[in-house]
Amino acid sequence: MDASSFMVPQWMYAVTKLGIPELLEDGRKTTDELAAELAINPDRLGRLLYALEQRGYFKRASIDPANPLHGPWVNTVMSATLLADHPNTVRPLLLHWVEDCYRPNDRLLQALQDNGCAFSIEQGPSRPGFFSDFLPQHPDKAQLFSEAMTASSAFTDAAVLRDVNWGRFATVVDAGGSNGSFLDMALQKHPSMEGVLFDLPNVIDQAQERWAKRSDDVASRIRFHAGNFFEQGSIPKVGPADAFVLRNVLHDWPDQQCVEILSNLKASMQPSSKLMLVELGLATEGPTHMLEQARSGIDMLMMTMFEGKERTRPELTDILNESGFSIVRVAETRSIAQVIEARPSD
């Protein structure tokens, strides 16, 4: 029953914060062994692990009929994704959603009635914004959000790079590119390409620290540019054979802010430069389609947290046209994402 599904993220969060996936990484452990290491009640822990086992997280390596919840327990493919170092980790997404996004959803009804932002309402009378106020005031949350965005991009980046011809660009500027994970993959795939990572100053500082540990060919082809896409003068210029890429950025913002972002980028482009939008979109598949369920769920998250939205194809076209762009083509990918290629229209 869908109404009960609100509990599952909390179960996942509890075992993740307890570090149970890590405790099982080296082999099986019984409920009593885990409970002793964590100093918690074994009966409660066994029931929690059993509930998660029914959903594919953890499994009993053997079952004792006299004590069915005793274990021993091992990780599954799904519970392994709760590990921080898993290549397809969902850990930062889970932490961000439960710690930062869970409570604001309790204010959805009020936000609908007030035509406001549920996150801002939940935060209190000053109505702070997530990007403008909350993240700057909480560096630890800003770091978690950056890690969550990197984790979410991992579900689409490979398909976006495989299903679209990026090799035609001399330089790709990843606007809002966080720690540079997309450029890392793009430059590995295209040895003649250069990359520019463009993000807020604090994000660029963290990215440079991470990239300073590398001395390979990819690291030699990436440059860093601190700025703000709401400040036109801080945006890097792109050449005639170059492209800006915005990956799941527009869905964070209301329409007018999207127009401002795109207009600012356009002012830094040449007539033949390209804009590559990686967006999930909305109403791309038929009703109840698995991908459409995921897109509509993210759309509700955008509405709750940022006053953003996933957009239909006509809505994206309108925003691009208002910003001075014309759509060249739309590429579907073997993922939840689509890639919209546009160029300056004048």
Secondary structure, 3 states (H helix, E strand, C coil): CHHHCCHHHHHHHHHHHHCHHHHCCCCCECHHHHHHHHCCCHHHHHHHHHHHHCCCCCEECCCCCCCCCCCCEECCHHHHCCCCCCCCCCHHHHHHHHHHHCHHHHHHHHHHHHCCCHHHHHHCCCCCCHHHHHHHHCHHHHHHHHHHHHHHHCCCHHHHHHHCCCCCCCEEEEECCCCCHHHHHHHHHCCCCEEEEEECHHHHHHHHHHHCCCCCHHHHCEEEEECCCCCHHHCCCCCCCCEEEEECCHHHCCHHHHHHHHHHHHCCCCCCCEEEEEECCCCCCCCCCHHHHHHHHHHHHHHHHCCCCCCCHHHHHHHHHHCCEEEEEEEECCCCCEEEEEEECC
